[in-house]
């Protein structure tokens, strides 16, 4: 940045009620964080390149952004998006849906699709985290207004 530009910025900040002392303090803090921000920028660039590479490998083009019926039949855009996610995250496959609103929601769907009421789950690493307790039936359902007869699974 040229000296004239710095002077003009300093004047503009002053017009906004930000003193030169505060402005200089902020600039010193920014300088002290340079290495940290540079590292974050390198990580972001690396991740961006992974996504671009995955998009190229999945041959993403304008056709993948076309509207659909909403039923999910032959939805080339959705299928390709899932391929991009799988490639970018080095996964075997991916399920990408806006309807899945959290990790607990995704786990609930996976468990519900694979287990039946009364099935037992083995957790060799201990008790699951709290948001899964109600899902698998180890938290009292009275807190949620459901009867214990509605419990899905046992641990």
Order of alpha helices (4+ residues) and beta strands (2+ residues): alpha-alpha-alpha-alpha-alpha-alpha
